[in-house]
Amino acid sequence: MADGPPIVWVHGGSVEDSSMMVADLEPFFDRVRALYGRAYLGVRPVRPPADVADLHARVAASLRGLADDARRARDALRGGDAAALKAALADLRAEGLRLQALAAQLRARGY
């Protein structure tokens, strides 16, 4: 394994077109799942100010969702299930965009 942060190349081909790289991605999804899982465990017990309590709950849920989506992607890779991998990756992307939108809302509220 190379030193340094993982690099993911997203291209216009299908998962099947990338089958040579699939084995390389499995440990990446384990690390992503662990990262979001730790973030969730760190955020969950925080008592937020009342004016952002709604966003805090949604951020925690989003982090948990990202960890779950990364686990699903890893499991799909292990099982060779291209359709499940495609669905998990789409869910990861959508949840990531939701988390970015929540961050923007926190900034808009002065945090």
C-alpha positions in Angstrom: 0.0 0.0 0.0 1.3 3.5 -0.9 2.0 6.0 1.8 -0.1 9.1 2.0 -3.8 9.8 1.7 -5.9 7.7 -0.7 -6.7 9.1 -4.1 -10.0 8.1 -5.7 -10.3 8.6 -9.4 -13.9 9.1 -10.6 -14.4 8.7 -14.3 -17.2 8.3 -16.7 -16.9 4.5 -17.0 -19.0 1.9 -15.2 -18.0 -0.1 -12.2 -17.4 -3.0 -14.4 -14.9 -0.9 -16.5 -13.0 -0.3 -13.3 -12.8 -3.9 -12.2 -9.0 -3.8 -12.0 -9.2 -1.1 -9.3 -12.0 -2.6 -7.2 -9.7 -4.6 -4.9 -7.8 -1.4 -4.2 -11.0 0.4 -3.1 -12.1 -2.1 -0.4 -9.7 -0.8 2.3 -10.5 2.8 1.3 -14.2 2.2 2.2 -13.2 0.6 5.5 -11.2 3.8 6.3 -14.0 6.1 5.1 -16.6 4.1 7.2 -14.3 4.3 10.3 -13.7 8.1 9.7 -17.4 8.9 9.5 -18.2 6.5 12.4 -15.7 8.3 14.6 -17.0 11.7 13.6 -20.6 10.5 14.4 -19.5 9.3 17.8 -17.8 12.6 18.5 -20.7 14.7 17.4 -23.5 12.7 18.9 -22.9 13.6 22.6 -22.4 17.3 22.0 -25.0 19.5 23.5 -25.4 22.2 20.9 -26.7 25.7 21.4 -30.5 25.9 21.0 -30.3 27.9 17.8 -28.5 25.1 16.0 -29.9 22.0 17.8 -31.9 21.1 14.7 -28.8 21.2 12.5 -26.7 19.3 15.0 -29.2 16.4 15.0 -29.2 16.4 11.2 -25.4 16.5 11.0 -25.1 13.6 13.4 -27.6 11.6 11.3 -25.8 12.5 8.1 -22.4 11.3 9.5 -24.0 8.0 10.6 -25.6 7.7 7.1 -22.2 8.3 5.5 -20.6 5.6 7.6 -23.5 3.2 6.7 -23.2 4.0 3.0 -19.4 3.4 3.1 -20.0 0.0 4.8 -22.6 -0.8 2.1 -20.1 0.1 -0.7 -17.4 -2.1 0.9 -19.8 -5.0 1.3 -20.9 -4.6 -2.3 -17.3 -4.7 -3.4 -16.6 -7.8 -1.4 -19.7 -9.5 -2.8 -19.0 -8.4 -6.4 -22.4 -6.7 -6.6 -22.1 -3.9 -9.1 -25.7 -2.7 -8.7 -25.4 -2.5 -4.9 -22.0 -0.7 -5.3 -23.5 1.8 -7.7 -26.5 2.5 -5.3 -24.2 2.8 -2.3 -21.9 5.3 -4.1 -24.9 7.3 -5.2 -26.1 7.4 -1.6 -22.7 8.4 -0.4 -22.6 11.3 -2.8 -26.1 12.4 -1.9 -25.4 12.3 1.8 -22.1 14.1 1.3 -24.0 16.9 -0.5 -26.5 17.0 2.4 -23.7 17.4 4.9 -22.2 20.2 2.9 -25.6 22.0 2.8 -25.8 21.6 6.6 -22.3 23.1 7.0 -23.5 26.1 4.9 -26.5 26.4 7.1 -24.3 26.4 10.2 -22.1 29.1 8.7 -25.2 31.1 7.8 -26.2 31.0 11.5 -22.7 32.3 12.6 -21.0 29.0 13.4 
